[in-house]
Amino acid sequence: MPKKISMSDAQKEIQKFFGEDTIFFDGDIQTFNVENAIPTGSVGLDEAIGIGGIPRGRIIQLAGKESSGKTMLSLSCIKHYLDQDPENTAMFIDAEYTYDPEWAAKLGVDVSRVMVIKTNDAAKIFDGLIGVPGAKPGKKKMKGILDHIAEGTDPKFKNMGIIVLDSIAVLSTPTEAGSVAGKHNIASVARFLSNELKKLTPEVARANVAFVGINQVRVNVGQMFGDPTSSPGGKALKHACSLMINMAPISGADSKIEDENGDKIGHKVRAKIGKNKVGSPFRKAEYSIQYLEGIVNQSEELLDLAVKYDIVRRPNNQSYEYMSESVRGRANMISKINESEELYSEILDKVKNIYLNNAEQEEAYEEIENPLMGEM
């Protein structure tokens, strides 16, 4: 008759086999904290994602057509993460060899706290992130960047919370690097990522880093039905991502942003949430970008959300009402919000309180005197 093992002995035996950090009981497991979300710079996109920004500890894909602002959005995420704490740092893997620190600085990024790696060697990038395995299982010949972030001993990596890879489509895999010019290497990136993402995903979670992969959108010629677009990286990348955002410039005269001379200096972007494991999928957001400033007109986005959640009310088609004060005209209301950082923050906090905590809309609208509004 086999010897009976007590629950404590059985638990120790299982934990010893799997590892203490992999076995949890009674729901004692760390879940995603919305306070760790990194704002994108667009309050509308943050609301569409559902948690106030992109999640840390997950893999995120930003995919889109040319001039859709993919790199700009990733740099905006870096900016807002660096703004959260003066000790925070970020990493930008420049596989396209196009990173411009002067442009990043114009977008508000503190480039002195961004570590830039310039290479499109896929094997080096992933070995550098994950580490090089040793001869013994579970041992590493060289620790990776994510190991140093998780350990938190090096000040350069201790508070590194976001890593951007620009871009997945230009990665040069070992198969391609060793082939002669002109040889077709079908789906080499997809086959490479199929293996590497299995190793990357747990390391990103352990380091609590937002890993942002920028990707392209391509059209499948000859496809007659369904969505004809796809992005490089294969199905493994789609399964590994917790959040996928597809971006495209909005066409039309109304989407153009022009300067006083009539020159185009920006346009509107439509972002569609595809896969979303931290909120509701298939939601949309629109925001404006200027090529040398980044995401702009946040007050306009905020007003639309405030009206949506009944924080700012519409007694009629011409007026907006907030805290018993009435403002006539959309442009005037946007200017009112834009001119007061205190008012902007107050409305933003109420909007976030509703979609983050499912608060009642009536509780967010308080009928009290608001000295910030004044009279128009």
HUKAMO-V864571 format. One record per pair of residues at least 24 apart in sequence whose ideal C-beta (glycine too) atoms are under 10 Angstrom apart, sorted by sequence separation. I is the first residue (numbers start at 0). J is the second residue. If there is no record, write none. Layout:
i=I j=J
i=I j=J
//
This chain:
i=31 j=55
i=32 j=56
i=52 j=76
i=74 j=98
i=85 j=109
i=88 j=112
i=89 j=113
i=90 j=114
i=91 j=115
i=92 j=116
i=93 j=117
i=94 j=118
i=95 j=119
i=212 j=236
i=245 j=269
i=246 j=270
i=247 j=271
i=264 j=288
i=265 j=289
i=266 j=290
i=321 j=345
i=322 j=346
i=345 j=369
i=31 j=56
i=55 j=80
i=70 j=95
i=74 j=99
i=78 j=103
i=82 j=107
i=87 j=112
i=88 j=113
i=89 j=114
i=90 j=115
i=91 j=116
i=92 j=117
i=93 j=118
i=94 j=119
i=167 j=192
i=245 j=270
i=246 j=271
i=264 j=289
i=265 j=290
i=311 j=336
i=321 j=346
i=346 j=371
i=31 j=57
i=53 j=79
i=77 j=103
i=78 j=104
i=81 j=107
i=82 j=108
i=86 j=112
i=88 j=114
i=89 j=115
i=90 j=116
i=91 j=117
i=92 j=118
i=93 j=119
i=94 j=120
i=214 j=240
i=244 j=270
i=245 j=271
i=263 j=289
i=264 j=290
i=265 j=291
i=268 j=294
i=303 j=329
i=306 j=332
i=345 j=371
i=29 j=56
i=41 j=68
i=52 j=79
i=53 j=80
i=70 j=97
i=81 j=108
i=82 j=109
i=85 j=112
i=92 j=119
i=94 j=121
i=212 j=239
i=244 j=271
i=245 j=272
i=263 j=290
i=264 j=291
i=265 j=292
i=302 j=329
i=305 j=332
i=342 j=369
i=44 j=72
i=52 j=80
i=70 j=98
i=74 j=102
i=78 j=106
i=79 j=107
i=80 j=108
i=81 j=109
i=116 j=144
i=212 j=240
i=243 j=271
i=244 j=272
i=245 j=273
i=264 j=292
i=265 j=293
i=321 j=349
i=342 j=370
i=343 j=371
i=70 j=99
i=74 j=103
i=77 j=106
i=78 j=107
i=79 j=108
i=81 j=110
i=210 j=239
i=214 j=243
i=216 j=245
i=243 j=272
i=244 j=273
i=265 j=294
i=267 j=296
i=341 j=370
i=342 j=371
i=74 j=104
i=77 j=107
i=78 j=108
i=81 j=111
i=94 j=124
i=114 j=144
i=210 j=240
i=216 j=246
i=242 j=272
i=243 j=273
i=244 j=274
i=265 j=295
i=299 j=329
i=302 j=332
i=303 j=333
i=341 j=371
i=342 j=372
i=40 j=71
i=41 j=72
i=44 j=75
i=71 j=102
i=74 j=105
i=75 j=106
i=77 j=108
i=78 j=109
i=81 j=112
i=210 j=241
i=211 j=242
i=212 j=243
i=214 j=245
i=216 j=247
i=242 j=273
i=243 j=274
i=244 j=275
i=254 j=285
i=256 j=287
i=258 j=289
i=264 j=295
i=265 j=296
i=299 j=330
i=302 j=333
i=305 j=336
i=40 j=72
i=70 j=102
i=71 j=103
i=74 j=106
i=75 j=107
i=76 j=108
i=77 j=109
i=80 j=112
i=81 j=113
i=92 j=124
i=209 j=241
i=242 j=274
i=243 j=275
i=256 j=288
i=301 j=333
i=339 j=371
i=39 j=72
i=70 j=103
i=74 j=107
i=75 j=108
i=77 j=110
i=209 j=242
i=211 j=244
i=240 j=273
i=241 j=274
i=242 j=275
i=243 j=276
i=254 j=287
i=256 j=289
i=299 j=332
i=300 j=333
i=302 j=335
i=338 j=371
i=339 j=372
i=39 j=73
i=40 j=74
i=41 j=75
i=45 j=79
i=74 j=108
i=128 j=162
i=240 j=274
i=241 j=275
i=242 j=276
i=256 j=290
i=298 j=332
i=299 j=333
i=302 j=336
i=339 j=373
i=40 j=75
i=71 j=106
i=77 j=112
i=78 j=113
i=92 j=127
i=240 j=275
i=241 j=276
i=242 j=277
i=298 j=333
i=301 j=336
i=302 j=337
i=310 j=345
i=311 j=346
i=336 j=371
i=39 j=75
i=40 j=76
i=70 j=106
i=74 j=110
i=77 j=113
i=92 j=128
i=128 j=164
i=196 j=232
i=203 j=239
i=237 j=273
i=238 j=274
i=240 j=276
i=241 j=277
i=242 j=278
i=249 j=285
i=256 j=292
i=298 j=334
i=301 j=337
i=310 j=346
i=335 j=371
i=336 j=372
i=38 j=75
i=39 j=76
i=40 j=77
i=196 j=233
i=204 j=241
i=237 j=274
i=243 j=280
i=296 j=333
i=298 j=335
i=299 j=336
i=310 j=347
i=335 j=372
i=37 j=75
i=38 j=76
i=40 j=78
i=90 j=128
i=197 j=235
i=200 j=238
i=203 j=241
i=242 j=280
i=245 j=283
i=246 j=284
i=249 j=287
i=298 j=336
i=299 j=337
i=308 j=346
i=311 j=349
i=335 j=373
i=37 j=76
i=39 j=78
i=40 j=79
i=74 j=113
i=125 j=164
i=192 j=231
i=193 j=232
i=196 j=235
i=200 j=239
i=256 j=295
i=297 j=336
i=298 j=337
i=310 j=349
i=311 j=350
i=37 j=77
i=38 j=78
i=39 j=79
i=124 j=164
i=192 j=232
i=193 j=233
i=195 j=235
i=196 j=236
i=199 j=239
i=200 j=240
i=244 j=284
i=246 j=286
i=248 j=288
i=256 j=296
i=297 j=337
i=298 j=338
i=310 j=350
i=332 j=372
i=335 j=375
i=37 j=78
i=38 j=79
i=114 j=155
i=162 j=203
i=191 j=232
i=192 j=233
i=193 j=234
i=194 j=235
i=200 j=241
i=296 j=337
i=298 j=339
i=301 j=342
i=305 j=346
i=308 j=349
i=334 j=375
i=37 j=79
i=38 j=80
i=114 j=156
i=170 j=212
i=189 j=231
i=191 j=233
i=192 j=234
i=193 j=235
i=196 j=238
i=197 j=239
i=301 j=343
i=304 j=346
i=305 j=347
i=308 j=350
i=310 j=352
i=322 j=364
i=323 j=365
i=36 j=79
i=37 j=80
i=112 j=155
i=121 j=164
i=188 j=231
i=189 j=232
i=190 j=233
i=192 j=235
i=193 j=236
i=196 j=239
i=304 j=347
i=307 j=350
i=310 j=353
i=321 j=364
i=322 j=365
i=323 j=366
i=332 j=375
i=37 j=81
i=38 j=82
i=162 j=206
i=168 j=212
i=169 j=213
i=187 j=231
i=188 j=232
i=189 j=233
i=191 j=235
i=192 j=236
i=195 j=239
i=196 j=240
i=298 j=342
i=302 j=346
i=305 j=349
i=308 j=352
i=309 j=353
i=320 j=364
i=322 j=366
i=323 j=367
i=324 j=368
i=331 j=375
i=38 j=83
i=114 j=159
i=125 j=170
i=167 j=212
i=168 j=213
i=186 j=231
i=188 j=233
i=189 j=234
i=190 j=235
i=193 j=238
i=298 j=343
i=301 j=346
i=304 j=349
i=305 j=350
i=308 j=353
i=322 j=367
i=323 j=368
i=324 j=369
i=37 j=83
i=112 j=158
i=113 j=159
i=116 j=162
i=121 j=167
i=124 j=170
i=160 j=206
i=162 j=208
i=163 j=209
i=164 j=210
i=165 j=211
i=166 j=212
i=167 j=213
i=168 j=214
i=169 j=215
i=186 j=232
i=189 j=235
i=193 j=239
i=297 j=343
i=301 j=347
i=304 j=350
i=307 j=353
i=308 j=354
i=322 j=368
i=323 j=369
i=324 j=370
i=326 j=372
i=112 j=159
i=119 j=166
i=124 j=171
i=159 j=206
i=160 j=207
i=161 j=208
i=162 j=209
i=163 j=210
i=164 j=211
i=165 j=212
i=166 j=213
i=167 j=214
i=168 j=215
i=186 j=233
i=189 j=236
i=192 j=239
i=304 j=351
i=307 j=354
i=322 j=369
i=324 j=371
i=325 j=372
i=326 j=373
i=328 j=375
i=35 j=83
i=113 j=161
i=114 j=162
i=115 j=163
i=116 j=164
i=121 j=169
i=122 j=170
i=123 j=171
i=159 j=207
i=160 j=208
i=161 j=209
i=162 j=210
i=163 j=211
i=164 j=212
i=165 j=213
i=166 j=214
i=167 j=215
i=168 j=216
i=188 j=236
i=298 j=346
i=305 j=353
i=321 j=369
i=322 j=370
i=324 j=372
i=326 j=374
i=327 j=375
i=121 j=170
i=122 j=171
i=159 j=208
i=160 j=209
i=161 j=210
i=162 j=211
i=163 j=212
i=164 j=213
i=165 j=214
i=166 j=215
i=168 j=217
i=298 j=347
i=301 j=350
i=304 j=353
i=322 j=371
i=323 j=372
i=324 j=373
i=325 j=374
i=326 j=375
i=37 j=87
i=113 j=163
i=119 j=169
i=120 j=170
i=121 j=171
i=122 j=172
i=123 j=173
i=156 j=206
i=161 j=211
i=162 j=212
i=163 j=213
i=164 j=214
i=297 j=347
i=300 j=350
i=304 j=354
i=308 j=358
i=310 j=360
i=321 j=371
i=322 j=372
i=324 j=374
i=325 j=375
i=119 j=170
i=120 j=171
i=121 j=172
i=122 j=173
i=309 j=360
i=321 j=372
i=324 j=375
i=37 j=89
i=92 j=144
i=118 j=170
i=119 j=171
i=120 j=172
i=121 j=173
i=156 j=208
i=308 j=360
i=309 j=361
i=312 j=364
i=320 j=372
i=118 j=171
i=119 j=172
i=120 j=173
i=121 j=174
i=145 j=198
i=149 j=202
i=307 j=360
i=310 j=363
i=311 j=364
i=90 j=144
i=121 j=175
i=122 j=176
i=145 j=199
i=148 j=202
i=149 j=203
i=309 j=363
i=310 j=364
i=121 j=176
i=143 j=198
i=148 j=203
i=149 j=204
i=150 j=205
i=151 j=206
i=308 j=363
i=309 j=364
i=310 j=365
i=119 j=175
i=120 j=176
i=143 j=199
i=145 j=201
i=146 j=202
i=149 j=205
i=150 j=206
i=308 j=364
i=119 j=176
i=145 j=202
i=148 j=205
i=149 j=206
i=90 j=148
i=144 j=202
i=145 j=203
i=148 j=206
i=149 j=207
i=305 j=363
i=143 j=202
i=145 j=204
i=146 j=205
i=147 j=206
i=148 j=207
i=149 j=208
i=305 j=364
i=88 j=148
i=145 j=205
i=146 j=206
i=148 j=208
i=145 j=206
i=170 j=231
i=144 j=206
i=145 j=207
i=168 j=230
i=169 j=231
i=170 j=232
i=143 j=206
i=145 j=208
i=167 j=230
i=168 j=231
i=144 j=208
i=166 j=230
i=167 j=231
i=168 j=232
i=90 j=155
i=98 j=163
i=145 j=210
i=166 j=231
i=167 j=232
i=40 j=106
i=88 j=154
i=90 j=156
i=121 j=187
i=125 j=191
i=129 j=195
i=132 j=198
i=166 j=232
i=40 j=107
i=88 j=155
i=98 j=165
i=121 j=188
i=125 j=192
i=128 j=195
i=86 j=154
i=88 j=156
i=97 j=165
i=130 j=198
i=88 j=157
i=89 j=158
i=90 j=159
i=95 j=164
i=96 j=165
i=97 j=166
i=122 j=191
i=125 j=194
i=126 j=195
i=129 j=198
i=167 j=236
i=87 j=157
i=88 j=158
i=89 j=159
i=90 j=160
i=91 j=161
i=92 j=162
i=93 j=163
i=94 j=164
i=95 j=165
i=121 j=191
i=125 j=195
i=128 j=198
i=129 j=199
i=86 j=157
i=87 j=158
i=88 j=159
i=89 j=160
i=90 j=161
i=91 j=162
i=92 j=163
i=93 j=164
i=94 j=165
i=95 j=166
i=121 j=192
i=124 j=195
i=125 j=196
i=128 j=199
i=86 j=158
i=87 j=159
i=88 j=160
i=89 j=161
i=90 j=162
i=91 j=163
i=92 j=164
i=93 j=165
i=94 j=166
i=97 j=169
i=126 j=198
i=129 j=201
i=130 j=202
i=85 j=158
i=87 j=160
i=88 j=161
i=89 j=162
i=90 j=163
i=91 j=164
i=92 j=165
i=93 j=166
i=94 j=167
i=95 j=168
i=96 j=169
i=122 j=195
i=125 j=198
i=129 j=202
i=84 j=158
i=87 j=161
i=89 j=163
i=90 j=164
i=91 j=165
i=92 j=166
i=94 j=168
i=95 j=169
i=121 j=195
i=125 j=199
i=128 j=202
i=129 j=203
i=83 j=158
i=94 j=169
i=128 j=203
i=84 j=160
i=94 j=170
i=278 j=354
i=81 j=158
i=83 j=160
i=94 j=171
i=80 j=158
i=92 j=170
i=128 j=206
i=80 j=159
i=81 j=160
i=80 j=160
i=81 j=161
i=128 j=208
i=80 j=161
i=79 j=161
i=128 j=210
i=77 j=160
i=76 j=160
i=77 j=161
i=76 j=161
i=77 j=162
i=77 j=163
i=76 j=163
i=73 j=161
i=74 j=163
i=73 j=163
i=72 j=163
i=73 j=164
i=74 j=165
i=73 j=165
i=70 j=163
i=73 j=166
i=69 j=163
i=70 j=165
i=69 j=165
i=70 j=166
i=69 j=166
i=59 j=161
i=61 j=163
i=56 j=160
i=59 j=163
i=60 j=164
i=61 j=165
i=62 j=166
i=55 j=160
i=61 j=166
i=62 j=167
i=55 j=161
i=58 j=164
i=62 j=168
i=60 j=167
i=53 j=161
i=90 j=208
i=92 j=210
i=95 j=213
i=18 j=137
i=89 j=208
i=92 j=211
i=94 j=213
i=89 j=209
i=90 j=210
i=91 j=211
i=92 j=212
i=92 j=213
i=89 j=211
i=37 j=160
i=37 j=161
i=35 j=160
i=80 j=209
i=77 j=209
i=76 j=209
i=77 j=211
i=76 j=211
i=73 j=209
i=58 j=196
i=73 j=211
i=72 j=211
i=73 j=212
i=73 j=213
i=58 j=199
i=72 j=213
i=58 j=200
i=69 j=211
i=57 j=200
i=70 j=213
i=56 j=200
i=59 j=203
i=69 j=213
i=58 j=203
i=69 j=214
i=57 j=203
i=58 j=204
i=69 j=215
i=56 j=203
i=57 j=204
i=69 j=216
i=55 j=203
i=56 j=204
i=67 j=215
i=55 j=204
i=56 j=205
i=67 j=216
i=56 j=206
i=57 j=207
i=58 j=208
i=59 j=209
i=60 j=210
i=61 j=211
i=62 j=212
i=63 j=213
i=65 j=215
i=55 j=206
i=56 j=207
i=57 j=208
i=58 j=209
i=59 j=210
i=60 j=211
i=61 j=212
i=62 j=213
i=63 j=214
i=64 j=215
i=65 j=216
i=55 j=207
i=56 j=208
i=57 j=209
i=58 j=210
i=59 j=211
i=60 j=212
i=61 j=213
i=62 j=214
i=63 j=215
i=64 j=216
i=54 j=207
i=55 j=208
i=56 j=209
i=57 j=210
i=58 j=211
i=59 j=212
i=60 j=213
i=61 j=214
i=62 j=215
i=63 j=216
i=64 j=217
i=55 j=209
i=56 j=210
i=57 j=211
i=58 j=212
i=59 j=213
i=60 j=214
i=62 j=216
i=64 j=218
i=54 j=209
i=55 j=210
i=62 j=217
i=53 j=209
i=52 j=209
i=53 j=210
i=53 j=211
i=64 j=228
i=63 j=228
i=62 j=228
i=62 j=229
i=63 j=230
i=62 j=230
i=62 j=231
i=60 j=230
i=62 j=232
i=35 j=207
i=37 j=209
i=60 j=232
i=72 j=244
i=31 j=204
i=36 j=209
i=35 j=209
i=37 j=211
i=62 j=236
i=72 j=246
i=29 j=204
i=32 j=207
i=69 j=244
i=71 j=246
i=31 j=207
i=60 j=236
i=69 j=245
i=60 j=237
i=69 j=246
i=29 j=207
i=58 j=236
i=62 j=240
i=67 j=245
i=68 j=246
i=60 j=239
i=67 j=246
i=68 j=247
i=21 j=201
i=58 j=238
i=60 j=240
i=66 j=246
i=67 j=247
i=68 j=248
i=58 j=239
i=59 j=240
i=60 j=241
i=61 j=242
i=62 j=243
i=63 j=244
i=64 j=245
i=66 j=247
i=67 j=248
i=57 j=239
i=58 j=240
i=59 j=241
i=60 j=242
i=61 j=243
i=62 j=244
i=63 j=245
i=64 j=246
i=65 j=247
i=66 j=248
i=67 j=249
i=106 j=288
i=57 j=240
i=58 j=241
i=59 j=242
i=60 j=243
i=61 j=244
i=62 j=245
i=63 j=246
i=64 j=247
i=65 j=248
i=106 j=289
i=57 j=241
i=58 j=242
i=59 j=243
i=60 j=244
i=61 j=245
i=62 j=246
i=63 j=247
i=64 j=248
i=106 j=290
i=20 j=205
i=56 j=241
i=57 j=242
i=58 j=243
i=59 j=244
i=60 j=245
i=61 j=246
i=62 j=247
i=63 j=248
i=105 j=290
i=106 j=291
i=107 j=292
i=108 j=293
i=105 j=291
i=106 j=292
i=107 j=293
i=54 j=241
i=105 j=292
i=106 j=293
i=107 j=294
i=53 j=241
i=54 j=242
i=102 j=290
i=105 j=293
i=106 j=294
i=53 j=242
i=102 j=291
i=103 j=293
i=53 j=244
i=102 j=293
i=50 j=242
i=49 j=242
i=48 j=242
i=48 j=244
i=72 j=268
i=47 j=244
i=68 j=265
i=71 j=268
i=68 j=266
i=72 j=270
i=67 j=266
i=68 j=267
i=69 j=268
i=44 j=244
i=66 j=266
i=68 j=268
i=67 j=268
i=44 j=246
i=66 j=268
i=67 j=269
i=68 j=270
i=67 j=270
i=39 j=244
i=63 j=268
i=63 j=269
i=63 j=270
i=63 j=271
i=61 j=270
i=62 j=271
i=31 j=241
i=62 j=273
i=75 j=286
i=60 j=273
i=75 j=288
i=60 j=274
i=72 j=286
i=59 j=274
i=78 j=293
i=79 j=294
i=72 j=288
i=78 j=294
i=71 j=288
i=59 j=277
i=68 j=286
i=71 j=289
i=75 j=293
i=57 j=276
i=68 j=287
i=71 j=290
i=74 j=293
i=75 j=294
i=57 j=277
i=68 j=288
i=54 j=275
i=56 j=277
i=67 j=288
i=71 j=292
i=72 j=293
i=48 j=270
i=54 j=276
i=66 j=288
i=68 j=290
i=71 j=293
i=72 j=294
i=47 j=270
i=49 j=272
i=54 j=277
i=71 j=294
i=44 j=268
i=47 j=271
i=48 j=272
i=53 j=277
i=54 j=278
i=66 j=290
i=47 j=272
i=50 j=275
i=52 j=277
i=68 j=293
i=44 j=270
i=49 j=275
i=68 j=294
i=41 j=268
i=43 j=270
i=48 j=275
i=50 j=277
i=51 j=278
i=44 j=272
i=47 j=275
i=49 j=277
i=50 j=278
i=41 j=270
i=48 j=277
i=49 j=278
i=48 j=278
i=49 j=279
i=39 j=270
i=47 j=278
i=48 j=279
i=49 j=280
i=46 j=278
i=47 j=279
i=49 j=282
i=47 j=281
i=48 j=282
i=47 j=282
i=46 j=282
i=47 j=283
i=48 j=284
i=47 j=284
i=44 j=282
i=46 j=284
i=47 j=285
i=43 j=282
i=44 j=283
i=45 j=284
i=47 j=286
i=43 j=283
i=44 j=284
i=36 j=277
i=43 j=284
i=44 j=285
i=36 j=278
i=42 j=284
i=43 j=285
i=44 j=286
i=41 j=284
i=43 j=286
i=33 j=277
i=41 j=285
i=42 j=286
i=31 j=276
i=33 j=278
i=39 j=284
i=41 j=286
i=31 j=277
i=40 j=286
i=41 j=287
i=39 j=286
i=41 j=288
i=40 j=288
i=44 j=294
i=43 j=294
i=41 j=293
i=42 j=294
i=40 j=293
i=41 j=294
i=40 j=294
i=41 j=295
i=43 j=297
i=46 j=300
i=39 j=294
i=40 j=295
i=41 j=296
i=42 j=297
i=45 j=300
i=46 j=301
i=41 j=297
i=42 j=298
i=43 j=299
i=44 j=300
i=40 j=297
i=42 j=299
i=43 j=300
i=46 j=303
i=47 j=304
i=42 j=300
i=43 j=301
i=46 j=304
i=41 j=300
i=42 j=301
i=45 j=304
i=42 j=302
i=43 j=303
i=42 j=303
i=43 j=304
i=46 j=307
i=42 j=304
i=46 j=308
i=42 j=305
i=43 j=307
i=51 j=347
i=51 j=350
i=51 j=351
i=42 j=343
i=50 j=351
i=45 j=347
i=51 j=354
i=42 j=346
i=46 j=350
i=50 j=354
i=51 j=355
i=42 j=347
i=45 j=350
i=46 j=351
i=49 j=354
i=50 j=355
i=45 j=351
i=48 j=354
i=49 j=355
i=46 j=353
i=47 j=354
i=42 j=350
i=46 j=354
i=42 j=351
i=45 j=354
i=46 j=355
i=45 j=355
i=33 j=351
i=36 j=355
i=34 j=355
i=33 j=355
i=33 j=356
//
